[in-house]
Amino acid sequence: MSRKQLRGATAIVGVAESDLGDVGPDRYPIDLAAQASVRALAEAGLTTKDVDAVYAIAGGFMPNLSFGEYMGIRPRISGGSNIGGSSFLSHVYHAAMALEAGQCEVALIAYGSTPRADRQRKDPPPSLPEYPAYQAPYRPRDPVTGYALATARHMHQYGTTSEQLADVAIAARDWARLNPVAFSHDKPALTREDVLASPMVSSPLTVRDCCLVTDGGGALVMTRADRARDLAAKPAYLLGAGEAHWHRQISQMPDLTVTAATESSARAYAMAGLGAGDIDVVQLYDAFTINTVMFLEDLGFCAKGEGGAFVGGGRIAPGGTLPVNTNGGGLSYCHPGMYGIFTAIEAVRQLRGEAGARQVADAEIALCHGNGGQFSSQVTAILGVEAAL
């Protein structure tokens, strides 16, 4: 299947979140994934009876089997590969190939996670670190240790400052204050001083440089473009996609300042026939403030080493020239452990003009970017309205 064949051949026709924030100890990941799925299917005018492909990560061993059973779905295609927070954009890419090949008709991509609720349970699920033998003696506090390491290197090599990283957190909070379901919707605006004075987690990253810990789930419904036009919701067409990974552990990252997003985005741009200058709105995986800086560089929005300066002056905040993470991102909207599915949910809403107070005017092309592990797996997807086909 060629890039030309896949461009615009499929579309996302339903998106939804579950309840977000703190859902309490009586609800579990599969409950949130199911709740989001029912909402997303209803938006598209479909039901579980229409679904014949499932891609799910919702806790436990063999989550696709548990999720299919829970939802009463007997899929023809079952794909639940887990490459971290970029998994869901990878699922979008893989589902598009299966749809275009005629192997399925309706694909459901679902996620649920309850790290906040897990803390309240009498018998919380175990969380085992995955340290290789050569890192275990140093007892890293992953994932923040790895991102702090990359941050320190970026600062050393390019002169990036904590003040510039604070601008990322400030912009995310400003967007979240426009989003009624964001965890930080009712929180005060941030200043550089607020970010810099917050407790240090892993030098040089403070609490405000780190993502939230919330419960949450999300779902996407996909079908072929010819069918998408007849469904209830306005389609967002997949114009381009690409994925790449170079390492698993941060100690094996070839260059702490360059990610495989350079490759995933190049593949997505090539399929879409577009470049960074064509993008109207950007949704990035911002588990830490350094993510936004490095991804803006690696995705081609600015040169390597210029990301710190690029995010200053409100450029990525409401009213700025490049709207980034318009829902508030993982820093201020929600982060249930893997954030990638929410980049696509927000992108679709922006392309439909459904984002309310945070709506970007005339948004026709959106870039979503997912990240897994410690700058490990990278997946880029470009979505567009029908006029962009």
Secondary structure, DSSP 8 states (H G I E B T S, - for coil): --HHHHTTTEEEEEEEE-S-B---TT--HHHHHHHHHHHHHHHHT--GGG--EEEEE-SSSSHHHHHHHHHT---SEE-----GGGHHHHHHHHHHHHHHTTS-SEEEEEEEE-HHHHTTSSS---------TTTGGG---TTHHHHHHHHHHHHHHH---HHHHHHHHHHHHHHHTT-TTSTTTTS----HHHHHHS-EEETTEEGGGB----BEEEEEEEEEHHHHTTSSS--EEEEEEEEEE--SSGGG-S-TT--THHHHHHHHHHHHT--GGG-SEEEE--SBHHHHHHHHHHTTSS-TT-HHHHTTTTTTSTTSSS-B-TT-HHHHT--SS--HHHHHHHHHHHHHT--GGG--TT--EEEEEEEETTTTEEEEEEEE-GGG-
